[in-house]
Amino acid sequence: MASAKAVQSLQWQHPLQRLSSPSRGFSALVHSLGLASFFFSFKYMHENPNRANEAYGWHFQYLTVIGLTLATLTFAVGLLADMTLSARLFLAKNLLSVCSAPMEVLISILYWGLRLIDKRLVVPDWVILPMHADVGFHAVPSIVLLIDLLLLSPPWTISVLPALALSSTIAFGYWFWIERCFQYNGWYPYPVFEAVGFEGRVGLFALSAIVMALSTGTLKWLYGRVNGYGTSAKAQSRPGAIKSNGNI
């Protein structure tokens, strides 16, 4: 009887996963609070229009808003998995997290790093951003996604080359997008893009791709430090493939 319960537990939770997820308890609470924060960030954009509202590309010119949208999708799927206890939705949430969590870590590193150097590099003169909104856009998403990864998810299995390919696709895809927006609007969403010139933008986006790939590897390493990866069971399938990960 005890053996049967152990097998059932492994089917619904990876051996290295610290807390039960999907679940209608702590997991649902984390995803609900994260979504509430994301909602208020979008609400702030709606209630405080600026130049970007009438521009080509709207606020999706900003990597911050693209990342926030992906984080919202990740947590919405996660909350649905919690409510329905669906293994398929849990798998989808974890697959989305492989992209959204490193992206939000990248956004936080670049934004706060450049802001410390000179706020005008990342915040145009015509943007008014109080601290609570600033934190909501540029810190909370990476924090709650990190909590979700470390406590409520199985270990990632993505390796270095796929991580670099994914981050490069995102970085240079975003570069293409903001150059297209510039053709219509005549200004860049972040002043740093204009300040560094063409060659500087090449270097900046190449560096961003590397930082995002490194953040993926760092998050995998941090997961191991928190959850004991390498000392017990190891992941052998896609993140969130509960039954496969459980058969270890």
N, C-alpha and C positions, 0 to 999 in steps of 0.2 A: 504494500500500500504506500509506504513511504517512498519507495523507488519510483512508483508511478507518479506521485506528486512531484518528485524531483525532475523527472523527464518533462512533465507538463510545464514546470517552472522554466526550464531551459528553453522550451519552445517559445515562450513569451518574453524571455529576458535573456540577453547575452550574458555569459558568466562574468564578464568584466563591467557590465553596465551597473552603475552604482545604485540607482533608484528605479522603481517600476515605471515603465513608460512603454506603450500608452497606458494611461491610468486616469481615472476621474478625480485623483487626489492632487498631489504636489505637481505632477506633470501638467495637468489641466490649469492649475493656478499659475505656473510659470508662463505658459503660452497665453493665457488670458491677460496677465499683467503686461506682457510684451506687446500684445496686440493693442491694448489700451494706450500704451505709450506711442506706438506707431500711429494710431488714430489721431491722437492729439497733435502729433507732428504734421500730419496732412491737414488737420483742422487749422493749424497755425498758418500754413501756406494759403489756405482758402480765405482766411479772415484778414490776412496781411499781404495783399497783392503788391507786386512790384513789377519792374521792367520785364522780368521773365514770363509773366502771365500772358503778355501780348506777343511774345517773341516766337519765332519758329523753334519747335522742339519743346516749348513750354518749360516747366521745371525739370523735365527729363534731360535737359542739357547737363544737369549736375549729377556726377557720379554718386553723390550723397543720396539723391532721390531715387536713382536706379537701385542702389543698394538697399534703401529703405523699402522699396516696393518688393524686391526679392525676399527680404527678411519678413515682410508682411505675409507674402505667399507661403513661405516656409512655416511660419507659426500658425497660419490659418489651417494649413493641412495638418499640422501637428495637433491643433485643438480638435479638429474633426476626428483624428485618430483616437484622441483621448475620449471623446464623447461616444464613439462607436466601437472602440477597442479593436479597430481594424488593423490587421498586420500589413495589408497592402498600403494603406495610407501612412502608416508608420514608416514603411520602406521609402515611400515617396518623400516624406519629410526629411529623412536622413540623407537621401540623395540630393535634395535641394540644399541641405545644410553644407554639403561638401563645397558648394559654390558660394552660398551666401555668407557663411561664417568667415572664411578667409578674405572675402571682399570687404566685409565690414571691419575686420581687423586692419586691412590695408587703408581703408578710408580714415579710420581713427588715427593711425600712425602718420599718414601724410598730412591730414588736416591739422592735428594738434602740433605736429612737428613744424610745419610751415607757419602756423599761427604764432608759435613761440618766436620764430625768426622775425616775422613781420605780418601782422594781421591782414594788411592790405594785399598780401599775396593770395589769400583765399576768400576774403570777404570784400566784394566791390563796395565803393563808397555809397552806392545807392541802396545797399542792403542794410536793414536794421535787424539785428539778431540778438535779442536778450539772452542772458546766460542760460536760463531754463530751457529755451528753445534750442540753443546751441548744443547743450548736453543731450537733449532729446534726439537731435539729428545725428550728432557725431560721436556719441559715447554709449548711450543706452542700447542701441541695436547690437553692437559688438559684445557688450556685457551680457545681455540676456541670451544671445546665441552661444556664448562661451559656457554659460550655465547649462544650457540645453545639451551642448556637446559633452561636457565633462560629467554631468550627473544623469542625463536622461537618454543617452544614445549609446549604441554599440561602437566599437572602434572603427575608424576609417581604414579602408584597405587600398586607397589610391596611392600609387607610387610616384616617384620624383618626376619622371618624364611626362606622364599624363597630367600631373599637377601643373608643370611648366607650360604644357600645351594649352591647358584650360585657361591659365592666367594670361598667357600671351594673346589668346583669342579675345579675351575680355578687354585687355588693355588696348590692343590695336584696333579692335572693333569700336571701342569708345573714342579713340583718337579720330577714326574716320567719321564718326557721328558728330563730334564737336566741330570738326573742320567743315562739315556740311552745314551745320547750324551757323557757323561764322560767315559762310558765303551769303546767307540770307539776312543775318542780324548785324554783322559788322563788329561784333564784340564776342569775347570768349566768356564762358560762365565763371571761370576762375582767372583773376588777373595774372597769376603766375604764368599761364600759357602764353600770354602776350609778352610778358617781361623777359622770358628766356629765349624767345625767337624760335625759328624752325629747328635748328640743330638741338637746341635745348629741349624742345618738345619730344624729339626723337629719343634723347637720353632719358627724359622724364618718364615716358611711357615704357621704355625698355626696363628702366629701374623698377617701375610699378609692377611689371609682369614678374620680375625676379622676386620682389618683396612679397607679392601675393603667393607665389610658389613656396617661398621660404616660410610664410605664415602657415601654409597648409602643413608643411613638415613639422613646424614648431608646435602646432596644435595637436598633431599626432603624438609627438613626444610628450607634450604636457598631459595628454590623456593617459599615457602610460605611467607618468609619474604619479598622477592622482589615483588611477585605478589599478595599478600593478601590472601593466602590460609587459609581457615577457617573463613574468614570474609564475603565471598560471596559464589559463586558456588563451589562445590566440585566435584572431579573426581569420576565417577562411573563405569568406564570401563577401558579397556586396554589403555595405552598411545598411542594416535594417532587415536583411534577409534572415529573419529570426530563426526559422527552423534549421536553416543550413548552418548558421553561426552557433546554434545550440548543440548540434551534433558533433562535439569535439572530444 
